[in-house]
Amino acid sequence: MKTVLIIYPHWVPANLAGVQRPRLIGNYLKHFGWDPLLLTVASQYYEEPLDPLMEMTVSKDIEVVYTKAFNVTKPRLIGDIGLRAFPFLKKQAIELCAKRKIDFIWIPIPSFYTAILGRQLHDRTGIPYGIDYIDPWVRDITNQNNLRAKLSQIVARTLEPYAIKKAALITGVSTPYYQPAIDRSFKKSPVHAGMPYGFDPNDHMINLDEIRLPWNDMPNCRPWIYAGAFLPNSHLFVQSFFEAIAGLKKAGKWDNTIKLFFVGTGPYPAKRITAYAKDFGIEDIVIEHRERFPFLHVLNFLSKADRVMLFGSTEKHYTASKTFQCLLSNRPVFSMLHADSSAVDVIKSARANAFLFEYHDGDTTTTIVRQLNTMLVDLQNIDIKEWSPNLDSLEQYSSKQSARVLAEAMDKAIGQ
């Protein structure tokens, strides 16, 4: 067995989307000849609420080494755990590389600053490293036009070329996430591979009978649910969706028992979902819970809802990793995605595209609403028994398959 040192500052029981990347892939790396050794930060240094249930989703094959971090100060000057833990992660990684036979170092980002560790460890030890793009480091901030966002991108354009220049491997949740970074920083492309988060079918077999559903206090409610962060480039989709519903209500074509739940949307800085609902006079049917819910709670919410909603991004590269959660809920899925998003291919391969709206650059609200009207009428009326996606087609997108892709790419990067 070869050993890959995975450096990621958050780990279970943290309930963050990024934790899923090393967890889902790490669960299956041993199947393909790689022994995962995870270097992370002890949970007492996390700012986020912990989710003990996450321990149920981790394979015993993953060996974990913990280090510490600087505590968050008051006032809060530095929150990013990659920065707070940087010297401790570096020291521990050097010790591990000295004491253990490490064949490769793999660093998912964000936190973006940990990418620098790859370059520094390589320069010191000669061990090849790879950077995995969960999100683009240099990115479009058109809808985040504030000083903090601008400063972060100045830093990104400065640090990214240094961090990835000597990388033997670049990976990401999809090729468009990392290809611009390769184009900017390499004359000759390194080994690279795109693989989605995928899904672990074992996660969806965990049924929580005692959890409280967001609609428990609403009798005779047909809950439609969106679960996950509300993205900067999702606003057009939600606005058009609400406008279409308002029109259907006015025409008497909307079931008034339907309630729209948006959960775990996060502290996004732009216009709120509930504000859009108020604009169109449907605030009585829109409920938003911005706080994050435990991962397994979310899976159970989806499987117990009447319909599942998926709002992607107007950006082509957005992969919508939550697509798999939605499809595996076995509930009819309504989705709005860029036509070139890889998530569209996933949905079509599963034959779950009856209620898929494909966005094309330049589509106006009027154009979108017109297409949504018929789709939303049909979505209300479909019998759950008629919804039968081909889930077997998803195997190619499973986390086991993603682990295979990573293992083969690491083998190639080290010349084996």
C-alpha positions as CSV (number, residue, x, y, z in Angstrom):
1,M,0.0,0.0,0.0
2,K,1.2,3.5,-0.8
3,T,0.4,6.3,1.7
4,V,-1.2,9.6,0.8
5,L,-1.1,12.4,3.4
6,I,-4.3,14.3,3.2
7,I,-4.1,17.8,4.8
8,Y,-7.5,19.4,5.6
9,P,-8.0,21.5,8.7
10,H,-11.7,20.5,9.3
11,W,-12.8,17.0,10.0
12,V,-15.8,15.2,11.5
13,P,-17.6,16.1,13.7
14,A,-17.5,19.4,11.8
15,N,-20.6,19.9,9.7
16,L,-19.1,21.7,6.7
17,A,-19.5,20.9,3.1
18,G,-15.7,20.8,2.6
19,V,-15.3,18.0,5.1
20,Q,-17.2,15.7,2.7
21,R,-14.4,15.8,0.1
22,P,-11.7,14.0,2.1
23,R,-14.3,11.9,3.9
24,L,-16.1,10.6,0.8
25,I,-12.9,9.9,-1.2
26,G,-10.9,8.8,1.9
27,N,-13.5,6.1,2.6
28,Y,-12.6,4.2,-0.5
29,L,-8.9,4.9,-1.3
30,K,-7.8,1.6,0.2
31,H,-9.7,-0.2,-2.4
32,F,-7.3,1.2,-5.0
33,G,-3.9,0.7,-3.3
34,W,-3.7,3.9,-1.2
35,D,-3.7,4.2,2.5
36,P,-5.2,7.5,3.6
37,L,-3.5,9.4,6.5
38,L,-5.4,12.5,7.4
39,L,-3.8,15.5,9.1
40,T,-6.3,17.9,10.6
41,V,-7.1,20.3,13.5
42,A,-8.6,19.2,16.8
43,S,-12.3,20.1,16.9
44,Q,-12.0,22.3,20.0
45,Y,-10.4,24.9,17.7
46,Y,-13.4,25.0,15.3
47,E,-15.8,27.9,15.3
48,E,-18.7,26.0,13.8
49,P,-21.2,23.8,15.7
50,L,-20.3,20.2,15.8
51,D,-22.3,17.3,14.5
52,P,-21.5,14.0,16.4
53,L,-23.6,12.1,14.0
54,M,-21.0,12.6,11.3
55,E,-18.8,10.0,13.0
56,M,-21.3,7.4,11.7
57,T,-20.2,8.2,8.1
58,V,-16.5,7.7,8.3
59,S,-14.6,4.5,7.4
60,K,-12.3,3.0,10.0
61,D,-9.7,2.8,7.2
62,I,-8.9,6.5,7.6
63,E,-6.1,7.1,10.1
64,V,-6.4,10.6,11.6
65,V,-3.6,12.8,13.2
66,Y,-4.8,15.9,15.0
67,T,-2.9,19.2,15.7
68,K,-3.9,22.5,17.3
69,A,-4.5,26.0,16.1
70,F,-4.5,29.5,17.5
71,N,-7.8,30.4,19.0
72,V,-10.1,33.0,17.5
73,T,-9.4,36.4,19.1
74,K,-11.9,39.0,20.3
75,P,-12.4,41.0,18.3
76,R,-12.3,38.4,15.6
77,L,-9.4,39.3,13.4
78,I,-8.6,35.9,11.7
79,G,-11.3,33.3,11.4
80,D,-9.9,31.1,8.6
81,I,-8.7,27.9,10.3
82,G,-6.2,27.3,7.6
83,L,-4.4,30.5,8.7
84,R,-4.9,29.9,12.4
85,A,-3.5,26.3,12.2
86,F,-0.9,26.9,9.5
87,P,2.3,26.7,11.6
88,F,1.0,23.7,13.6
89,L,-0.1,21.8,10.4
90,K,3.3,22.5,8.9
91,K,5.2,21.3,11.9
92,Q,3.2,18.1,12.2
93,A,3.3,17.4,8.5
94,I,7.1,17.7,8.5
95,E,7.3,15.2,11.4
96,L,5.0,12.8,9.7
97,C,7.0,13.0,6.5
98,A,10.2,12.3,8.5
99,K,8.8,9.4,10.5
100,R,6.5,7.7,7.9
101,K,6.8,6.7,4.3
102,I,4.6,9.3,2.6
103,D,4.3,8.7,-1.1
104,F,2.1,11.7,-1.9
105,I,0.5,14.8,-0.3
106,W,-3.0,15.8,-1.3
107,I,-4.6,19.1,-0.1
108,P,-8.2,19.9,-0.9
109,I,-9.0,23.7,-0.8
110,P,-10.5,25.9,0.7
111,S,-9.1,26.7,3.2
112,F,-7.0,28.1,0.4
113,Y,-3.9,28.9,2.5
114,T,-3.2,25.3,3.2
115,A,-2.3,25.0,-0.5
116,I,1.0,26.7,0.4
117,L,1.9,23.8,2.6
118,G,2.1,21.5,-0.5
119,R,4.8,23.7,-2.0
120,Q,6.7,24.1,1.2
121,L,6.6,20.4,2.1
122,H,7.7,19.5,-1.4
123,D,10.6,21.9,-1.3
124,R,11.7,20.4,2.1
125,T,11.1,16.7,1.5
126,G,10.8,16.2,-2.2
127,I,7.5,14.4,-1.8
128,P,5.2,15.2,-4.7
129,Y,1.9,17.0,-3.9
130,G,-1.4,17.7,-5.4
131,I,-4.0,20.5,-4.9
132,D,-7.7,19.7,-5.1
133,Y,-10.1,22.5,-6.0
134,I,-13.3,22.2,-4.1
135,D,-13.9,25.8,-5.1
136,P,-11.9,28.0,-7.5
137,W,-9.3,30.2,-5.7
138,V,-9.4,33.0,-8.2
139,R,-13.0,33.5,-9.0
140,D,-15.7,35.8,-10.3
141,I,-16.8,38.2,-7.5
142,T,-19.3,40.2,-9.6
143,N,-22.1,39.6,-7.1
144,Q,-19.8,40.2,-4.1
145,N,-18.6,43.6,-4.8
146,N,-17.2,44.6,-1.4
147,L,-13.8,45.4,0.0
148,R,-13.3,42.0,1.7
149,A,-14.0,40.1,-1.5
150,K,-11.7,42.3,-3.6
151,L,-8.9,41.9,-1.1
152,S,-9.3,38.2,-1.0
153,Q,-9.0,38.0,-4.8
154,I,-5.8,40.2,-4.7
155,V,-4.3,37.7,-2.3
156,A,-5.6,34.8,-4.4
157,R,-3.9,36.0,-7.5
158,T,-0.7,36.5,-5.6
159,L,-0.6,33.2,-3.7
160,E,-2.1,30.7,-6.1
161,P,0.8,30.7,-8.6
162,Y,3.3,30.1,-5.8
163,A,1.3,27.4,-4.2
164,I,0.5,25.3,-7.2
165,K,3.6,25.9,-9.4
166,K,5.4,22.7,-8.4
167,A,2.3,20.6,-8.0
168,A,2.6,17.2,-9.6
169,L,-1.2,16.9,-9.7
170,I,-4.2,19.2,-9.9
171,T,-7.6,17.8,-9.2
172,G,-11.0,19.3,-8.6
173,V,-14.7,18.6,-8.4
174,S,-14.8,19.4,-12.1
175,T,-12.3,20.4,-14.7
176,P,-13.6,24.0,-15.1
177,Y,-12.9,24.6,-11.4
178,Y,-9.1,24.2,-11.9
179,Q,-8.4,24.5,-15.6
180,P,-8.0,28.3,-15.5
181,A,-5.4,27.9,-12.7
182,I,-3.4,25.5,-14.8
183,D,-3.6,27.9,-17.8
184,R,-2.4,30.8,-15.6
185,S,0.4,29.0,-13.9
186,F,1.9,26.2,-16.1
187,K,3.5,26.2,-19.5
188,K,3.3,22.4,-19.5
189,S,0.2,21.0,-17.8
190,P,0.7,18.7,-14.8
191,V,-1.3,15.5,-14.4
192,H,-4.8,16.6,-13.6
193,A,-8.2,15.0,-13.1
194,G,-11.7,16.1,-12.3
195,M,-14.0,14.0,-10.1
196,P,-17.2,15.0,-8.3
197,Y,-17.7,14.7,-4.6
198,G,-19.9,11.8,-5.5
199,F,-21.9,10.0,-2.9
200,D,-21.5,7.2,-0.4
201,P,-24.7,5.0,-0.7
202,N,-24.1,4.0,3.0
203,D,-25.0,7.6,4.0
204,H,-28.5,7.2,2.6
205,M,-29.2,4.0,4.5
206,I,-29.0,5.8,7.8
207,N,-32.6,6.6,8.9
208,L,-33.1,8.9,11.9
209,D,-36.5,8.3,13.4
210,E,-36.3,10.9,16.2
211,I,-35.4,14.0,14.3
212,R,-37.7,17.1,14.1
213,L,-38.7,18.0,10.6
214,P,-38.9,21.7,9.6
215,W,-42.6,21.2,8.8
216,N,-43.6,19.3,11.9
217,D,-45.8,22.2,13.2
218,M,-47.6,22.6,9.8
219,P,-50.5,20.1,9.4
220,N,-51.7,19.5,5.8
221,C,-48.4,20.8,4.4
222,R,-46.8,19.6,1.2
223,P,-43.1,20.5,1.9
224,W,-40.8,21.3,-1.0
225,I,-37.3,21.7,0.2
226,Y,-34.0,23.2,-0.9
227,A,-31.1,22.3,1.4
228,G,-27.7,24.0,1.2
229,A,-25.9,27.3,0.8
230,F,-27.6,30.0,-1.2
231,L,-25.1,30.8,-3.9
232,P,-24.1,34.3,-5.1
233,N,-25.2,33.4,-8.7
234,S,-28.4,31.7,-7.8
235,H,-30.4,34.9,-7.4
236,L,-31.8,34.9,-10.9
237,F,-33.1,31.4,-10.5
238,V,-34.9,32.0,-7.2
239,Q,-36.3,35.3,-8.4
240,S,-37.7,33.7,-11.6
241,F,-39.0,30.7,-9.6
242,F,-41.0,32.9,-7.2
243,E,-42.3,35.0,-10.1
244,A,-43.6,31.9,-11.8
245,I,-45.3,30.7,-8.6
246,A,-46.9,34.1,-8.0
247,G,-48.3,33.9,-11.6
248,L,-49.7,30.4,-11.0
249,K,-51.3,31.4,-7.7
250,K,-53.0,34.4,-9.4
251,A,-54.3,32.1,-12.1
252,G,-55.6,29.5,-9.6
253,K,-53.0,26.9,-10.7
254,W,-51.1,26.6,-7.5
255,D,-51.8,24.2,-4.6
256,N,-51.9,26.4,-1.5
257,T,-50.8,23.5,0.8
258,I,-47.3,23.6,-0.7
259,K,-44.7,25.3,1.5
260,L,-41.3,26.1,0.2
261,F,-38.5,25.4,2.7
262,F,-34.9,26.7,2.3
263,V,-32.7,25.3,4.9
264,G,-29.0,25.7,5.7
265,T,-28.7,28.7,3.3
266,G,-26.0,30.3,5.4
267,P,-25.0,33.9,6.1
268,Y,-25.0,35.1,2.5
269,P,-24.6,38.9,2.2
270,A,-26.9,39.7,-0.7
271,K,-30.7,40.0,-0.9
272,R,-32.5,37.4,1.1
273,I,-34.7,34.6,-0.2
274,T,-37.6,35.8,1.9
275,A,-37.2,39.3,0.5
276,Y,-37.7,37.9,-3.0
277,A,-40.7,36.0,-1.8
278,K,-42.2,39.3,-0.4
279,D,-41.6,41.0,-3.7
280,F,-43.9,38.6,-5.3
281,G,-46.5,38.3,-2.5
282,I,-45.7,34.7,-1.6
283,E,-44.0,35.3,1.7
284,D,-46.7,33.2,3.4
285,I,-45.4,30.0,1.7
286,V,-41.7,30.5,1.9
287,I,-39.8,29.5,5.1
288,E,-36.0,30.0,5.4
289,H,-33.7,28.5,8.0
290,R,-30.3,30.0,7.4
291,E,-28.5,27.9,10.1
292,R,-26.8,24.7,9.0
293,F,-28.4,21.4,9.9
294,P,-26.5,18.1,10.6
295,F,-25.6,16.3,7.4
296,L,-27.7,13.2,8.2
297,H,-30.6,15.4,9.2
298,V,-30.5,17.0,5.8
299,L,-30.6,13.6,4.0
300,N,-33.6,12.6,6.1
301,F,-35.3,15.9,5.4
302,L,-34.9,15.3,1.7
303,S,-36.3,11.8,1.8
304,K,-39.3,12.8,3.8
305,A,-40.2,15.9,1.8
306,D,-42.9,16.0,-0.9
307,R,-40.6,17.5,-3.6
308,V,-36.9,18.4,-3.6
309,M,-35.5,21.6,-5.2
310,L,-32.0,22.2,-6.5
311,F,-30.9,25.7,-7.5
312,G,-27.5,25.8,-9.1
313,S,-25.6,28.7,-10.5
314,T,-25.7,30.8,-13.7
315,E,-21.9,29.9,-13.9
316,K,-21.0,27.0,-16.2
317,H,-18.5,25.5,-13.9
318,Y,-20.8,25.0,-10.9
319,T,-21.1,21.2,-10.4
320,A,-23.9,21.2,-7.8
321,S,-22.5,18.4,-5.6
322,K,-25.9,18.2,-3.8
323,T,-27.3,16.8,-7.0
324,F,-26.7,13.3,-5.7
325,Q,-28.4,13.9,-2.4
326,C,-31.4,15.1,-4.2
327,L,-31.6,12.2,-6.6
328,L,-31.0,9.6,-3.9
329,S,-33.9,11.1,-1.9
330,N,-36.3,9.2,-4.2
331,R,-38.4,12.3,-4.4
332,P,-39.3,14.2,-7.6
333,V,-36.5,16.8,-8.2
334,F,-37.0,20.3,-9.5
335,S,-33.7,21.7,-10.7
336,M,-32.4,24.9,-12.2
337,L,-28.8,24.7,-13.6
338,H,-26.6,26.2,-16.3
339,A,-27.0,24.0,-19.4
340,D,-23.2,23.4,-19.4
341,S,-23.0,22.3,-15.8
342,S,-21.8,18.8,-15.2
343,A,-24.8,18.3,-12.9
344,V,-27.1,18.5,-16.0
345,D,-25.4,15.3,-17.4
346,V,-25.8,13.6,-14.0
347,I,-29.6,14.4,-13.9
348,K,-30.1,13.3,-17.5
349,S,-28.2,10.1,-17.1
350,A,-30.5,9.2,-14.3
351,R,-33.6,10.1,-16.4
352,A,-34.6,12.6,-13.8
353,N,-34.8,15.6,-16.1
354,A,-38.5,16.0,-16.4
355,F,-38.4,19.0,-14.1
356,L,-34.9,20.3,-15.1
357,F,-34.6,23.9,-16.3
358,E,-31.4,24.5,-18.3
359,Y,-30.2,28.0,-18.2
360,H,-28.4,29.5,-21.2
361,D,-26.3,32.7,-21.0
362,G,-28.5,35.7,-21.8
363,D,-31.8,34.1,-20.7
364,T,-34.0,36.8,-19.3
365,T,-36.5,36.5,-16.4
366,T,-39.4,36.6,-18.8
367,T,-37.9,33.7,-20.8
368,I,-37.3,31.6,-17.7
369,V,-40.7,32.2,-16.2
370,R,-42.4,31.2,-19.4
371,Q,-40.7,27.8,-19.4
372,L,-41.2,27.3,-15.7
373,N,-45.0,27.7,-15.8
374,T,-45.8,24.4,-17.4
375,M,-43.1,22.6,-15.6
376,L,-44.4,23.7,-12.1
377,V,-47.9,22.7,-12.9
378,D,-46.8,19.2,-13.9
379,L,-44.5,19.0,-10.8
380,Q,-47.4,19.6,-8.5
381,N,-49.5,16.9,-10.0
382,I,-47.0,14.1,-10.6
383,D,-47.7,10.9,-8.6
384,I,-44.7,9.9,-6.5
385,K,-45.1,6.4,-8.0
386,E,-44.4,7.9,-11.4
387,W,-41.0,9.1,-10.3
388,S,-38.5,6.4,-11.0
389,P,-35.0,7.7,-11.9
390,N,-32.3,5.3,-13.0
391,L,-30.1,5.4,-9.9
392,D,-27.8,2.7,-11.3
393,S,-26.5,5.3,-13.7
394,L,-25.1,7.2,-10.7
395,E,-22.5,4.6,-9.9
396,Q,-20.0,6.4,-12.3
397,Y,-20.4,9.4,-10.0
398,S,-20.0,7.6,-6.7
399,S,-17.3,8.5,-4.2
400,K,-15.8,5.1,-4.8
401,Q,-15.4,6.0,-8.4
402,S,-13.9,9.4,-7.5
403,A,-11.5,7.6,-5.2
404,R,-10.5,5.4,-8.1
405,V,-9.9,8.5,-10.3
406,L,-7.7,10.1,-7.6
407,A,-5.7,6.9,-7.0
408,E,-5.0,6.5,-10.7
409,A,-4.0,10.2,-11.0
410,M,-1.6,9.9,-8.0
411,D,-0.1,6.7,-9.5
412,K,0.5,8.6,-12.7
413,A,1.9,11.7,-10.9
414,I,4.5,9.6,-9.1
415,G,5.3,7.6,-12.2
416,Q,3.8,4.3,-11.3
